[in-house]
Amino acid sequence: MKAILVGGAQSGTGKTLLTLGLLRALALRGMRVQPFKCGPDYIDTGWHRAVSGIASHNLDAYMLGPDTLSGLFTRHMRAADVGVIEGVMGLYDGLGSDGGECSSASLAKQLGVPVVLIIDGKAVSTSAAATVLGFQLFDPAVNIVAIIINRVSSENHFSLIKTAITRYCDVPVLGYLPPLKDWELPARHLGLVPARENRRLETQWDQLAACVEQHIDIDRLLQLADCLPMPGRLPAPPAAPRYHNLTLALAEDEAFHFYYPDNLQLLRDVGVRIVPFSPLRDSELPACQMVYLGGGFPEIFADRLAANQAMRAALLDAGRRGAAIYAECGGLMYLGTSLEDRDGQSFPMVGLLRGVSRMSEGLKRFGYCEGLALTDNLLTARGETLRGHEFHHSEFFTDEQPLFTLSKTTAGGGVKRWPGGYGADNILASYLHVHFYQRPALLRRWLDKGCALL
């Protein structure tokens, strides 16, 4: 098996651009390349898919146990010639200050995948070797097999850095990326603008791939990409013949598109038929017993969501007639009474939940957390827990009773707690993004509630 993890010496060192260029270059060579992302990011995986044409999968050690993580990785690699994993933040950045927990480095060790380290070459020469040496010594068990240098101004600049790294670190330097001003990916409050909203021409991706081919020794990289991960074991999903009669309506457009592909595949594996619909453009909800409203950017399209009164009415009716509706983050905002933007302008939403979403200037929640169920709900029984990730620039103000107590451990060892999760017998909406493979039995309550409409 061949796979490589693209890790950065720090966040923002060109990991995403290099990953995209590498994915495209390998695809143009006729290889089937499987993209992955370390951690919970949805936007980077969207760009991976736009470039490679293949769904990118999240490898998240906080929500998934080691066996499950290895099992998913092995399953997705079966049809691939090579896997490319984009790391998260810096190579050793993980949960809190523990570089061995939920970091790109710990993932590489668990999967047995070699690492190509990206360092920033701007305005340095020999000092770059000290950076590389520090990363090698920090955890010698991490298999750093090669170095690529970002933001290199000239061939002479590259030669200076390469000579120093080769001399002091004994690791091959495979090439560099020059400054790519025309390829700065657009960003806004949650990070990069999704690929769905910023479509580039195929020829532009080919140009990026040509740049990678010109400046980086991909043949050598492939030689260094050998790995033999543990196969792992996937937990069994819930099974019942009646699940094969279920249809799930999936919100999928520019406003709602944050989904883990493994979540959707798990639903298909138990027999659920998934039918996409657009809250922006469609006037009718597909005939269904279940609805899945993922995260996204309802705040960017609030005026259009509000204007589509027919869809808002259809979802309101579906909830009232008992359809099993699960919503994450942006989906929560859409199901409330209204959404207020930063200018204070209010837009009517679906109204299944009593509450107003208000946009804020800064992040309100960011990071991994755990939810303890205060009562039975669409995914958990009272007393059960869910692990997930929150990342949002809004708050949901409501007088509805919360379904969960959310908590996270701070860097200082304390614990922060806050209420979250709202709904009814057939509705669950929260800011929490959840990977179902942490415990596939989570689906049973949602599926069974859908079956009540059959």
SULMO-V543692 format. One record per residue. RES is the residue in one small letter. PSI is psi in degrees with one decimal (NA if undefined). OMEGA is omega as a letter, one per 40 degrees, with the letter a starting at -180 (NA if undefined). D_LAST is the distance of its C-alpha to the last C-alpha in Angstrom with 2 decimals. Layout:
res psi omega d_last
RES PSI OMEGA D_LAST
RES PSI OMEGA D_LAST
//
This chain:
res psi omega d_last
m 141.9 i 44.66
k 128.4 i 45.82
a 153.8 a 44.54
i 142.5 i 46.25
l 124.4 i 45.47
v 104.8 a 46.97
g 146.8 a 48.17
g 147.6 i 50.22
a -24.6 i 53.26
q 166.2 i 51.77
s 142.0 i 48.87
g 23.4 i 49.45
t 17.5 i 51.77
g 13.4 a 50.16
k -46.6 a 47.44
t -45.6 i 44.84
l -43.6 i 47.25
l -42.9 i 48.60
t -45.5 a 45.16
l -45.0 i 44.14
g -38.6 i 47.45
l -42.9 i 47.25
l -45.6 a 43.72
r -42.0 a 44.87
a -43.4 i 48.17
l -39.0 i 46.62
a -39.4 i 44.10
l -20.2 i 47.04
r -1.1 a 48.74
g 12.1 i 45.98
m 147.4 i 44.43
r 109.6 a 40.74
v 130.0 a 40.72
q 115.6 i 37.86
p 149.9 i 37.89
f 160.8 i 37.00
k 130.8 i 37.50
c 124.0 i 38.71
g -166.9 a 36.79
p 7.4 a 33.99
d 132.9 i 35.26
y -31.4 a 32.88
i -44.9 i 35.56
d -40.0 i 37.83
t -31.5 i 35.05
g -40.7 i 34.28
w -38.8 i 37.94
h -46.0 a 37.92
r -38.3 a 35.21
a -35.3 a 37.05
v -40.5 a 40.19
s -22.2 a 39.01
g 6.8 a 35.94
i 135.6 a 34.20
a 133.6 i 31.68
s 138.8 a 33.58
h 142.2 i 32.27
n 132.3 i 33.06
l 99.6 a 34.95
d 107.3 a 34.74
a -13.4 i 36.63
y -42.1 a 35.71
m -21.9 a 31.98
l 137.1 i 32.23
g 164.5 a 34.32
p -44.1 i 37.08
d -44.6 a 35.37
t -43.1 i 32.20
l -47.6 i 34.34
s -38.3 i 36.48
g -43.4 i 33.57
l -43.1 i 31.91
f -47.5 a 35.33
t -41.0 a 36.15
r -44.9 a 32.87
h -20.6 a 33.37
m -9.7 a 37.03
r -37.6 a 36.57
a 7.0 a 36.64
a 149.4 i 39.09
d -32.7 a 42.86
v 144.8 i 43.29
g 143.1 i 41.35
v 116.8 i 42.41
i 121.5 i 41.37
e 125.1 i 42.25
g 173.9 i 43.41
v 133.8 i 42.80
m -141.4 i 45.73
g 162.7 a 48.87
l -38.7 a 48.81
y 8.1 i 49.24
d 121.7 a 47.29
g -140.8 a 44.48
l 113.9 a 43.15
g -136.5 i 46.03
s 11.1 a 49.39
d 104.7 a 48.39
g -8.5 i 48.77
g 4.1 a 47.23
e 116.6 i 43.82
c 26.0 i 41.18
s 166.7 i 43.92
s -38.1 a 44.27
a -45.2 a 47.12
s -34.7 i 45.15
l -43.7 i 42.37
a -40.6 i 45.06
k -44.5 a 46.55
q -42.9 a 43.34
l -10.3 a 42.37
g 30.2 a 45.98
v 131.2 i 45.97
p 156.5 a 49.31
v 133.5 i 49.80
v 121.2 a 51.53
l 128.2 i 52.82
i 124.1 i 53.16
i 158.1 a 56.04
d 120.9 a 57.38
g 0.2 a 60.69
k 125.1 i 61.68
a 28.8 i 65.24
v 162.7 i 65.66
s -94.5 a 67.41
t -30.2 i 68.48
s -23.2 i 66.43
a -31.5 i 63.31
a -35.4 i 64.43
a -38.1 i 64.37
t -49.7 a 60.76
v -44.3 a 59.81
l -38.8 i 61.92
g -41.0 i 60.27
f -34.9 i 56.81
q -41.8 a 58.12
l -24.2 a 59.74
f -42.2 i 56.99
d 93.4 a 54.92
p -16.4 i 56.65
a -15.0 i 53.58
v 124.8 a 51.82
n 82.2 i 52.72
i 108.1 a 53.98
v -14.8 a 55.09
a 161.4 i 56.01
i 139.1 i 56.69
i 139.2 a 55.93
i 130.4 a 57.64
n 152.6 i 56.16
r 53.9 i 58.20
v 130.1 a 61.34
s -24.0 a 63.91
s 170.2 i 65.95
e -37.5 i 66.77
n -41.9 i 69.63
h -44.6 i 67.34
f -42.9 a 64.98
s -40.8 i 67.95
l -47.8 a 69.13
i -44.3 a 65.79
k -43.8 a 65.16
t -42.4 a 68.65
a -44.3 a 68.25
i -43.5 i 64.88
t -38.5 a 66.08
r -45.1 a 69.26
y -19.2 a 67.89
c -15.2 i 64.35
d 49.5 i 64.55
v 137.1 a 61.22
p 142.3 i 60.89
v 115.5 a 60.36
l -7.5 i 58.34
g -161.9 a 58.88
y 166.8 i 58.02
l 128.4 i 56.27
p 168.1 i 58.56
p 129.4 a 57.67
l 70.5 a 54.83
k -35.5 a 55.09
d -7.3 a 53.28
w 21.1 i 50.33
e 116.7 a 49.71
l 134.6 a 45.96
p 148.5 a 45.13
a 160.8 i 43.92
r -155.2 a 42.72
h -25.0 i 41.62
l 13.7 a 39.09
g -140.9 a 41.21
l 147.7 i 41.16
v 132.2 a 39.63
p 151.5 i 36.57
a -29.8 a 37.22
r -27.7 a 34.68
e -0.9 a 37.15
n 60.7 a 40.32
r 126.1 i 40.15
r 157.3 i 43.38
l 150.3 i 44.66
e -36.2 a 44.42
t -30.6 i 48.23
q -40.2 i 48.33
w -37.5 i 46.32
d -36.1 i 48.70
q -39.7 i 51.62
l -42.0 i 50.33
a -39.4 i 49.94
a -36.8 i 53.49
c -42.2 i 54.78
v -44.3 i 53.23
e -37.9 a 54.68
q -37.8 a 58.07
h -8.5 a 58.43
i 138.6 i 56.53
d 87.5 a 57.18
i -33.1 i 53.71
d -44.3 i 55.14
r -38.3 i 56.49
l -42.7 i 53.26
l -35.1 i 51.39
q -32.4 a 54.07
l -1.7 a 53.48
a 9.9 a 49.66
d 136.6 i 49.48
c 158.4 i 47.19
l 78.0 a 45.71
p 156.1 i 42.85
m 139.0 a 41.40
p -29.4 a 38.24
g -175.0 a 36.23
r 129.3 a 33.04
l 135.6 i 29.44
p 147.2 a 27.23
a 136.9 i 24.33
p 161.5 i 20.83
p 147.6 a 18.02
a 136.6 i 16.56
a 138.0 a 13.71
p -33.3 a 12.53
r -21.4 i 8.78
y -23.2 a 9.87
h -7.9 i 10.94
n -1.1 a 7.67
l 144.3 i 7.67
t 132.0 i 9.87
l 127.8 i 12.39
a 121.0 a 14.82
l 117.9 i 18.24
a 119.4 a 21.14
e 102.9 i 24.06
d -162.7 a 27.38
e -27.1 a 30.78
a -29.2 a 29.52
f 108.9 i 26.73
h 16.0 i 27.24
f 97.6 i 28.01
y 141.2 i 25.76
y 123.6 i 26.81
p -33.2 i 26.12
d -31.5 i 25.55
n -46.1 a 22.63
l -39.1 i 20.89
q -36.7 i 21.94
l -40.8 i 20.66
l -42.3 i 17.11
r -38.1 a 17.64
d -29.2 i 19.19
v -0.9 i 16.20
g 0.3 a 14.27
v 135.0 i 12.75
r 125.1 a 13.57
i 124.9 i 15.69
v 115.2 a 16.62
p 152.2 i 19.66
f 162.6 a 20.58
s 114.5 i 23.76
p -19.1 i 24.07
l -39.6 a 27.65
r -29.1 a 27.35
d 147.1 i 23.95
s -12.6 a 23.28
e 146.2 i 19.55
l 136.8 i 16.68
p 149.3 i 14.72
a 121.3 a 11.28
c 165.3 i 9.33
q -15.6 a 7.34
m 150.0 i 10.73
v 137.8 i 14.32
y 114.8 i 17.56
l 102.3 a 20.83
g -177.9 i 23.76
g 177.4 a 27.39
g -137.3 a 29.96
f 62.5 i 32.34
p -27.2 a 30.85
e -30.6 i 34.36
i -29.5 a 35.91
f 26.1 a 33.59
a -39.5 a 33.16
d -40.5 a 34.72
r -37.4 i 32.42
l -41.3 i 29.26
a -38.3 a 30.56
a -25.0 a 31.51
n 73.9 a 28.04
q -32.4 a 26.98
a -42.3 i 24.20
m -39.2 i 22.32
r -41.0 i 23.11
a -36.8 a 21.74
a -41.6 i 18.50
l -37.8 i 17.97
l -43.5 i 19.12
d -41.0 a 16.63
a -42.8 i 13.70
g -40.1 a 15.09
r -27.5 i 15.68
r -1.6 i 12.24
g 7.3 i 10.99
a 141.7 a 10.28
a 104.5 a 11.71
i 121.8 i 15.08
y 130.7 a 17.87
a 138.8 i 21.29
e 128.1 i 24.66
c -100.1 i 28.08
g -33.1 i 28.10
g -39.1 i 24.43
l -46.7 a 25.53
m -38.2 a 28.32
y -33.0 a 26.09
l -11.9 i 23.75
g -176.4 a 26.87
t -41.7 a 28.79
s 166.6 i 31.41
l 127.2 i 33.18
e 128.0 i 36.99
d -176.4 a 39.01
r -20.9 i 42.37
d 1.0 i 44.23
g 2.3 i 42.44
q 134.3 a 40.62
s 138.6 i 37.27
f 129.8 i 34.16
p 138.9 i 31.13
m -157.4 a 27.83
v -45.4 i 24.20
g 14.1 i 24.93
l -23.0 i 21.90
l 141.5 i 24.55
r 105.8 a 27.98
g 155.0 a 30.33
v 129.4 i 32.75
s 127.3 i 33.23
r 127.6 i 36.93
m 146.8 a 38.45
s 163.9 a 41.43
e -36.5 a 44.43
g 173.7 i 43.92
l 133.2 i 41.23
k -36.8 i 39.65
r 141.8 i 38.08
f 120.0 i 38.71
g 178.4 i 38.08
y 146.1 i 36.19
c 171.6 a 35.00
e 138.4 i 32.93
g 129.8 i 30.50
l 120.9 a 30.50
a 124.1 i 27.42
l -17.2 a 28.67
t 165.0 i 25.43
d 140.7 i 21.96
n -170.6 a 19.94
l -22.1 a 17.17
l -31.1 a 19.36
t 154.8 i 21.92
a 159.2 i 22.89
r 133.2 i 26.03
g -14.8 i 29.11
e 161.5 a 27.55
t 156.8 i 28.90
l 139.4 i 27.93
r 141.4 a 30.50
g -163.4 a 30.49
h 135.5 i 32.70
e 142.2 a 33.48
f 95.1 a 35.46
h 151.0 i 35.56
h 31.9 i 38.06
s 164.6 i 36.28
e 148.0 i 35.61
f 113.4 a 32.77
f 121.3 a 34.32
t 158.0 i 32.12
d 7.6 i 32.43
e 150.4 a 28.98
q 131.8 i 29.19
p 149.8 i 28.94
l -17.2 a 26.48
f 155.1 i 28.94
t 117.5 i 32.64
l 148.5 i 33.53
s 154.2 i 36.78
k 149.4 i 39.06
t 129.2 a 42.47
t 169.9 a 45.21
a -30.3 a 48.08
g 1.1 i 50.37
g -4.5 i 48.25
g 176.1 i 46.87
v 127.1 i 43.26
k 138.8 i 41.66
r 147.0 i 38.73
w 156.0 i 36.62
p 155.4 i 33.41
g 166.8 i 30.28
g 120.8 a 26.53
y 160.2 i 24.91
g -158.9 a 21.63
a -164.0 a 19.46
d -35.2 a 16.78
n 11.0 a 14.32
i 134.3 i 17.21
l 122.7 i 19.95
a 132.0 i 22.80
s 171.4 i 26.19
y -6.1 a 29.14
l 125.9 i 28.57
h 124.9 a 27.88
v 136.3 i 26.33
h 117.8 a 26.45
f -25.1 a 23.52
y -6.1 i 25.82
q -28.2 i 27.83
r 87.2 a 25.29
p -22.2 i 22.18
a -15.7 i 20.72
l -32.2 a 20.31
l -21.8 a 17.05
r -44.5 a 15.47
r -40.0 i 14.96
w -45.0 i 13.49
l -44.4 a 11.09
d -35.3 i 10.12
k -36.6 i 9.74
g -38.4 a 7.38
c -22.9 i 5.21
a -19.7 i 5.65
l -5.9 a 3.80
l NA NA 0.00
//
